[in-house]
């Protein structure tokens, strides 16, 4: 997977939330992305998502795992403004 941009991750999260719970909005998307940035563990993120009434399902666990992977790439990739590329 190529390193994602913030916009790509947000768009992907919005699509996934719409599939999981039938809705998504910018505030919810930003909140979930921030949770993933802080939680770095798919199991911990899935547990957090369950507290916000996402379904306790394999789909939610897959979403959490993929989101953590995308967030790790997003927040650990050097950017051109860091002077590292």
Secondary structure as UniProt FT lines:
FT   HELIX           6..21
FT   HELIX           26..39
FT   HELIX           42..51
FT   TURN            52..53
FT   HELIX           58..76
FT   HELIX           80..82
//
